[in-house]
Structure formats: C-alpha cells, structure tokens
Amino acid sequence: MSKLLVVEASPRGPYSVSRQLAKRFADEWRDSHGGDVLVRDLATSHVPNISLPWIGGAFTPTEQHSPEMGEAIKISDDFIAELLAADEIVIGTPMYNFSIPALLKSWIDHVVRFGVTFSASYEGLVKGKKATVIIASGGNFAPGTPYEGLNVASGYLKQILGFIGITDVTVILAGGTLAIDHGQTTMEDFVAQQAGALHAAA
Ligand SMILES: Cc1cc2nc3c(=O)[nH]c(=O)nc-3n(C[C@H](O)[C@H](O)[C@H](O)COP(=O)(O)O)c2cc1C
C-alpha cells in the first residue's frame, strides 16, 4: 500500500493556510491512491537544533555512540525512517522572510545526513519518491510578478530535496494569503482557488 508523509511547518493551527492546503492534498491523494497518510507536525513535535552530541552521533559508527550521541541522533533517525517509509511526501509550509521557517530548516538539518540520505560523492540516497511543496505566503511571488525574485523558499526546497535524491518535486505557490487576513476572501475560497493545482499534483 502507498504511503504519503505530510510534513507540516506552520504554528498557526486552524488559521494556517498551508495546513488547509496540505490537508486538501492529502484527502485528494487518499482518494486516488487509497494509501496510508502519516502526518509529521513539526509545530507540535519537539525538534531540537543540531547539537555537538548530534554531530558526534552523525559522524561516529552507531556501536561507538556515547549515550548523549544516541539520544541526540534519535530524532534524526526517526525523521529519516518516516521519509524512507513514504512513497510520496508533501510539505506544507509558510514563507517566512522569503525563505522557510526555522522549524522546517531544522527538520531538513535532521534528514540530510551524510552516509544515510546522501553519499560522499554527493549522490542522493532517497530514491524513487515524489514530493509536493506547498508554500503559503502573504504576498504574491508567482512567476512573472514583480517580487518573484525575492522568493528563495521554493528554489531552496527543490535544491535540498534534489540533493538527497528526490528530484520529482512540484512546487505550489499559494501567494496572497494576506487577502484572508484582511477579510477580502475566505479560507474556503482561497483553498478552492488552489484546488486545480492540488488535484493535479495529488
Ligand atoms: C515571521 C513571519 C515572516 C513572514 N514572512 C513573509 C514573507 O517574507 N513574505 C510573505 O509574503 N509573507 C510573509 N509572512 C506571511 C506568511 O507567509 C503568511 O501569513 C502565510 O499565510 C503563513 O502560512 P500559514 O498560513 O500556513 O501559517 C510572514 C509571516 C510571519 C509570521
């Protein structure tokens, strides 16, 4: 049975647009694939930043791990296991300061690991998976719009996923969420506007 991993990065719970869009994607995906969906909610997971014991754990054979190294590297092992078990992945994230939230960057720091998800020759070891990245932003950064060049989030996510071997990446730029905050549109209408892109990706 197919498995979808949903990675959520917004702290805004029910007000989060990226969460609503990722949920819609997961519903569509479940309808068309009939598989299992695992949600990794970074906002409610305790995701520590990389530490000295983590680095020791990542670059020392498991049998030589100190208790501190073993403890620090466990979350990385868990995140990588979730990623490897999935056939497909969807990342729902806000744009923060034209990039991604620190929480999502922290997840990336845990899953991009030498000898586990990429090799010494920079070969990605996470093969045969498809990813969809949904980026909600207050402003609009669609291709051809004046501020397109400020968006470093989509390029970075495509690059880092490609680096670990996930090269089939679809990016959905859900720009203009400020209109919801200003009462100019509703969450339902905004999500409906993205329905075609979500359906096509799922
Ligand atoms: C700390 C912070 C930084 C943000 N930076 C940007 C930005 O650089 N560009 C932008 O268009 N919107 C920015 N926003 C607005 C969010 O991208 C927007 O509210 C989006 O809908 C958040 O995703 P969410 O609804 O899933 O939480 C920022 C919001 C916050 C809280």
The ligand as a Tripos MOL2 file, in Angstrom:
@<TRIPOS>MOLECULE
LIG
   31    33     1     0     0
SMALL
NO_CHARGES

@<TRIPOS>ATOM
      1 C1          7.6140   35.6020   10.8800 C.3       1 LIG1
      2 C2          6.8320   35.7740    9.5990 C.ar      1 LIG1
      3 C3          7.5030   36.0800    8.4340 C.ar      1 LIG1
      4 C4          6.7980   36.2130    7.2370 C.ar      1 LIG1
      5 N1          7.4900   36.4950    6.0930 N.ar      1 LIG1
      6 C5          6.8110   36.6370    4.9240 C.ar      1 LIG1
      7 C6          7.4960   36.9330    3.7180 C.ar      1 LIG1
      8 O1          8.7170   37.0220    3.6630 O.2       1 LIG1
      9 N2          6.7680   37.1000    2.5920 N.ar      1 LIG1
     10 C7          5.3970   36.9940    2.5960 C.ar      1 LIG1
     11 O2          4.7880   37.1450    1.5410 O.2       1 LIG1
     12 N3          4.7220   36.6960    3.7240 N.ar      1 LIG1
     13 C8          5.3870   36.5070    4.8850 C.ar      1 LIG1
     14 N4          4.7160   36.2020    6.0390 N.ar      1 LIG1
     15 C9          3.2650   35.9050    5.9530 C.3       1 LIG1
     16 C10         3.0310   34.3970    5.8570 C.3       1 LIG1
     17 O3          3.7930   33.8200    4.8160 O.3       1 LIG1
     18 C11         1.5500   34.1250    5.6130 C.3       1 LIG1
     19 O4          0.8100   34.5730    6.7390 O.3       1 LIG1
     20 C12         1.2640   32.6620    5.3770 C.3       1 LIG1
     21 O5         -0.1160   32.5000    5.1470 O.3       1 LIG1
     22 C13         1.7050   31.8170    6.5710 C.3       1 LIG1
     23 O6          1.4280   30.4330    6.3320 O.3       1 LIG1
     24 P1          0.3240   29.6970    7.2200 P.3       1 LIG1
     25 O7         -0.9700   30.4030    6.9000 O.co2     1 LIG1
     26 O8          0.3240   28.3020    6.7780 O.co2     1 LIG1
     27 O9          0.6910   29.8660    8.6600 O.co2     1 LIG1
     28 C14         5.3940   36.0660    7.2260 C.ar      1 LIG1
     29 C15         4.7170   35.7780    8.4260 C.ar      1 LIG1
     30 C16         5.4280   35.6310    9.5990 C.ar      1 LIG1
     31 C17         4.6830   35.3010   10.8750 C.3       1 LIG1
@<TRIPOS>BOND
     1     1     2 1
     2     2     3 ar
     3     2    30 ar
     4     3     4 ar
     5     4     5 ar
     6     4    28 ar
     7     5     6 ar
     8     6     7 ar
     9     6    13 1
    10     7     8 2
    11     7     9 ar
    12     9    10 ar
    13    10    11 2
    14    10    12 ar
    15    12    13 ar
    16    13    14 ar
    17    14    15 1
    18    14    28 ar
    19    15    16 1
    20    16    17 1
    21    16    18 1
    22    18    19 1
    23    18    20 1
    24    20    21 1
    25    20    22 1
    26    22    23 1
    27    23    24 1
    28    24    25 2
    29    24    26 1
    30    24    27 1
    31    28    29 ar
    32    29    30 ar
    33    30    31 1
@<TRIPOS>SUBSTRUCTURE
     1 LIG1         1 GROUP 0 **** ****
